Structures are given as structure tokens and as C-alpha cells.
Amino acid sequence: MTLQEFYARVGGDYNATLSRLPSEALVKKFIMKYPGDPSFAQLKDALAAQDWELAFRASHTLKGVAQNLGMDRLYKAAAALCDAVRGPKPLEDESLWPPVLAAHEEVLAAIREL
């Protein structure tokens, strides 16, 4: 799979990402590091523990990583969840979590094909 195909699959903007990062090699390098980023696991654990402060921090970090790497579907899902627990306050709309999980899994599956 090419990087352009990766971005099409994860709902991202290849050209916008290349405008932020100077080369395709650097973009791929950072994408390949995404599976090791702890923010998704921290978010999942924080939601399970109802630790809203940690849920906010983890979702904010995940949102930033996804935005910087141009993974737009994951970014939008994480941003919605982040806004819901901002304050920090309890997550009242549990339907915000499944899109984050789905987008994260989509990114991981696409990375395995790079």
C-alpha cells in the first residue's frame, strides 16, 4: 500500500500532511510509530476507570497525534470525545467512544499493510 492509499483508507488528506511534514519518508516514519503511542490505551483505561481528567488528557493527546499525522477520521472522533470530557467532566454520551475505537482499529489495519 502506498501512503496515498493509506490516507484514502483512513480518511486523511495526503497532500495536507505532506505540507506539514517535509518528506514522505518522514510521514511514513511517524505513521509507523503510531502503534507504539500510549494515548489510545490510556484513554481506554481512563474511560473504564471513569478517570475523567486522564480521559481528557489522553483524548487530547490522541487528537493531536491524529491531527498532526493527517488521520482525519481518528482526529474528528477523538476531538468529539475530548470536548465531551473537557473540564474534566464525566462522559455522558457513551456513543462517542465507538467511533474512536473504530478509527483507531482502521488506522492500525492500514499500517499493517504499509
Secondary structure, DSSP 8 states (H G I E B T S, - for coil): --HHHHHHHTT--HHHHHHHSS-HHHHHHHHHHGGG-SHHHHHHHHHHHT-HHHHHHHHHHHHHHHHHTT-HHHHHHHHHHHHHHTTT-----GGGHHHHHHHHHHHHHHHHT-
